[in-house]
């Protein structure tokens, strides 16, 4: 009778420790993303030129042209500044001079919309016809390679 109870308690403790481990890892990744964003120092406005949608999935790429401000920070150098050389990406420069941003909610954007990227606030503000539609955390829009 005692053996099944002890076994159940042991399995329960192991299960709780495993769940806690996953939450700690997820939280650590979120903090790392926030730190990455804080080192970018982006304060730019951009116009959405086109959208790259993946079939019927709600994810895709937003292709933008910078209309105000400059991108001075090299994301690769910021990634290398981390202890384990993280590989995050947000604004990826293309050969044609435009940038691409990965979005998990591509359906919310249209060609001609404007965005304002302010990494000090960890925000991307989305505008259509001068009206603010949404703001999203940059740290939630990062691409990461594991």
PAVODO-411413 format. One record per residue (C-alpha): residue number from 1; residue in three letters; chain; x, y, z. Coordinates in Angstrom, 2 decimals. Layout:
BEGIN
<NUM; "Ala"; "A"; <X; Y; Z>> ...
END
This chain:
BEGIN
<1; "Unk"; "A"; <0.00; 0.00; 0.00>> <2; "Unk"; "A"; <2.82; 2.42; 0.83>> <3; "Unk"; "A"; <4.77; 1.65; -2.33>> <4; "Unk"; "A"; <2.09; 2.95; -4.80>> <5; "Unk"; "A"; <1.61; 6.12; -2.75>> <6; "Unk"; "A"; <5.35; 6.84; -2.66>> <7; "Unk"; "A"; <5.59; 6.10; -6.39>> <8; "Unk"; "A"; <2.66; 8.42; -7.15>> <9; "Unk"; "A"; <4.18; 11.21; -5.06>> <10; "Unk"; "A"; <7.54; 10.72; -6.81>> <11; "Unk"; "A"; <5.94; 10.82; -10.26>> <12; "Unk"; "A"; <3.94; 13.91; -9.26>> <13; "Unk"; "A"; <7.04; 15.74; -8.07>> <14; "Unk"; "A"; <8.90; 14.77; -11.25>> <15; "Unk"; "A"; <6.01; 16.03; -13.37>> <16; "Unk"; "A"; <5.89; 19.36; -11.48>> <17; "Unk"; "A"; <9.65; 19.83; -11.85>> <18; "Unk"; "A"; <9.44; 19.11; -15.59>> <19; "Unk"; "A"; <6.64; 21.65; -16.09>> <20; "Unk"; "A"; <8.55; 24.24; -14.05>> <21; "Unk"; "A"; <11.66; 23.62; -16.14>> <22; "Unk"; "A"; <9.72; 24.40; -19.34>> <23; "Unk"; "A"; <8.29; 27.61; -17.85>> <24; "Unk"; "A"; <11.76; 28.71; -16.74>> <25; "Unk"; "A"; <13.16; 28.07; -20.23>> <26; "Unk"; "A"; <10.31; 29.97; -21.90>> <27; "Unk"; "A"; <10.73; 32.92; -19.52>> <28; "Unk"; "A"; <14.49; 32.96; -20.09>> <29; "Unk"; "A"; <13.92; 33.08; -23.87>> <30; "Unk"; "A"; <11.43; 35.97; -23.51>> <31; "Unk"; "A"; <13.90; 37.93; -21.39>> <32; "Unk"; "A"; <16.65; 37.31; -23.93>> <33; "Unk"; "A"; <14.38; 38.62; -26.70>> <34; "Unk"; "A"; <13.56; 41.75; -24.69>> <35; "Unk"; "A"; <17.26; 42.37; -24.09>> <36; "Unk"; "A"; <17.97; 41.94; -27.82>> <37; "Unk"; "A"; <15.27; 44.47; -28.71>> <38; "Unk"; "A"; <16.56; 46.96; -26.14>> <39; "Unk"; "A"; <19.96; 46.97; -27.86>> <40; "Unk"; "A"; <18.60; 47.74; -31.34>> <41; "Unk"; "A"; <17.79; 51.45; -30.82>> <42; "Unk"; "A"; <15.39; 51.62; -33.77>> <43; "Unk"; "A"; <13.15; 54.66; -34.15>> <44; "Unk"; "A"; <11.92; 54.59; -37.74>> <45; "Unk"; "A"; <8.77; 54.96; -39.78>> <46; "Unk"; "A"; <8.10; 52.83; -42.81>> <47; "Unk"; "A"; <5.58; 52.20; -45.57>> <48; "Unk"; "A"; <4.41; 48.69; -46.40>> <49; "Unk"; "A"; <5.27; 47.98; -50.03>> <50; "Unk"; "A"; <4.08; 44.39; -50.31>> <51; "Unk"; "A"; <3.13; 41.33; -48.31>> <52; "Unk"; "A"; <4.40; 37.79; -48.67>> <53; "Unk"; "A"; <1.71; 35.38; -47.50>> <54; "Unk"; "A"; <2.31; 31.66; -46.98>> <55; "Unk"; "A"; <-0.68; 29.90; -48.57>> <56; "Unk"; "A"; <-3.67; 30.30; -46.26>> <57; "Unk"; "A"; <-1.62; 30.50; -43.07>> <58; "Unk"; "A"; <-1.86; 33.72; -41.04>> <59; "Unk"; "A"; <1.93; 34.19; -41.18>> <60; "Unk"; "A"; <4.12; 35.89; -43.73>> <61; "Unk"; "A"; <6.54; 38.69; -44.51>> <62; "Unk"; "A"; <5.92; 42.42; -44.52>> <63; "Unk"; "A"; <8.17; 44.20; -47.03>> <64; "Unk"; "A"; <8.79; 47.83; -46.10>> <65; "Unk"; "A"; <10.62; 50.95; -47.20>> <66; "Unk"; "A"; <11.96; 53.24; -44.49>> <67; "Unk"; "A"; <10.42; 56.73; -44.76>> <68; "Unk"; "A"; <11.86; 58.35; -41.62>> <69; "Unk"; "A"; <14.96; 57.53; -39.62>> <70; "Unk"; "A"; <17.87; 55.19; -40.25>> <71; "Unk"; "A"; <18.77; 51.64; -39.37>> <72; "Unk"; "A"; <22.21; 52.03; -37.81>> <73; "Unk"; "A"; <22.33; 48.91; -35.63>> <74; "Unk"; "A"; <23.62; 45.66; -37.10>> <75; "Unk"; "A"; <21.46; 42.86; -35.72>> <76; "Unk"; "A"; <24.23; 40.32; -36.31>> <77; "Unk"; "A"; <26.58; 42.25; -34.01>> <78; "Unk"; "A"; <23.87; 42.49; -31.35>> <79; "Unk"; "A"; <23.35; 38.73; -31.59>> <80; "Unk"; "A"; <27.08; 38.12; -31.14>> <81; "Unk"; "A"; <27.08; 40.23; -27.99>> <82; "Unk"; "A"; <25.06; 37.56; -26.22>> <83; "Unk"; "A"; <26.83; 34.84; -24.28>> <84; "Unk"; "A"; <25.45; 31.99; -26.41>> <85; "Unk"; "A"; <25.38; 33.90; -29.73>> <86; "Unk"; "A"; <21.61; 34.01; -30.11>> <87; "Unk"; "A"; <20.22; 34.25; -33.60>> <88; "Unk"; "A"; <17.29; 36.63; -33.54>> <89; "Unk"; "A"; <16.13; 38.64; -36.51>> <90; "Unk"; "A"; <13.65; 41.46; -36.88>> <91; "Unk"; "A"; <14.39; 43.89; -39.71>> <92; "Unk"; "A"; <16.17; 41.89; -42.38>> <93; "Unk"; "A"; <17.78; 43.98; -45.12>> <94; "Unk"; "A"; <17.12; 42.81; -48.66>> <95; "Unk"; "A"; <19.33; 43.33; -51.70>> <96; "Unk"; "A"; <16.90; 45.88; -53.16>> <97; "Unk"; "A"; <17.31; 48.16; -50.11>> <98; "Unk"; "A"; <13.96; 47.30; -48.57>> <99; "Unk"; "A"; <13.49; 45.42; -45.32>> <100; "Unk"; "A"; <11.36; 42.45; -44.38>> <101; "Unk"; "A"; <9.62; 41.73; -41.10>> <102; "Unk"; "A"; <8.15; 38.37; -40.18>> <103; "Unk"; "A"; <4.55; 38.61; -38.97>> <104; "Unk"; "A"; <2.34; 36.02; -37.32>> <105; "Unk"; "A"; <-0.73; 38.17; -38.13>> <106; "Unk"; "A"; <-0.15; 39.07; -41.77>> <107; "Unk"; "A"; <-3.89; 39.36; -42.43>> <108; "Unk"; "A"; <-3.99; 42.56; -40.33>> <109; "Unk"; "A"; <-1.71; 44.46; -42.75>> <110; "Unk"; "A"; <-2.33; 45.97; -46.19>> <111; "Unk"; "A"; <-0.10; 47.48; -48.83>> <112; "Unk"; "A"; <0.14; 51.22; -48.19>> <113; "Unk"; "A"; <-0.18; 50.97; -44.40>> <114; "Unk"; "A"; <2.45; 52.64; -42.26>> <115; "Unk"; "A"; <4.36; 51.31; -39.29>> <116; "Unk"; "A"; <6.48; 53.01; -36.66>> <117; "Unk"; "A"; <9.19; 50.90; -35.03>> <118; "Unk"; "A"; <10.44; 52.05; -31.64>> <119; "Unk"; "A"; <12.70; 49.45; -30.04>> <120; "Unk"; "A"; <13.22; 51.50; -26.88>> <121; "Unk"; "A"; <9.51; 50.97; -26.19>> <122; "Unk"; "A"; <9.56; 47.42; -27.68>> <123; "Unk"; "A"; <6.68; 48.41; -29.98>> <124; "Unk"; "A"; <5.63; 48.38; -33.61>> <125; "Unk"; "A"; <2.75; 50.79; -34.17>> <126; "Unk"; "A"; <0.49; 50.04; -37.15>> <127; "Unk"; "A"; <-1.37; 52.87; -38.94>> <128; "Unk"; "A"; <-3.83; 52.97; -41.83>> <129; "Unk"; "A"; <-4.87; 56.31; -43.30>> <130; "Unk"; "A"; <-3.36; 58.11; -40.31>> <131; "Unk"; "A"; <-5.37; 56.09; -37.79>> <132; "Unk"; "A"; <-3.59; 53.85; -35.30>> <133; "Unk"; "A"; <-4.85; 50.29; -35.64>> <134; "Unk"; "A"; <-2.62; 48.34; -33.28>> <135; "Unk"; "A"; <0.66; 48.12; -31.45>> <136; "Unk"; "A"; <2.64; 44.92; -31.14>> <137; "Unk"; "A"; <5.71; 44.07; -29.08>> <138; "Unk"; "A"; <8.81; 43.73; -31.24>> <139; "Unk"; "A"; <9.95; 40.88; -29.01>> <140; "Unk"; "A"; <6.83; 38.96; -30.13>> <141; "Unk"; "A"; <7.68; 39.52; -33.81>> <142; "Unk"; "A"; <11.28; 38.28; -33.67>> <143; "Unk"; "A"; <12.38; 35.36; -35.73>> <144; "Unk"; "A"; <14.71; 33.00; -33.96>> <145; "Unk"; "A"; <16.78; 30.07; -35.13>> <146; "Unk"; "A"; <17.38; 27.42; -32.53>> 
END
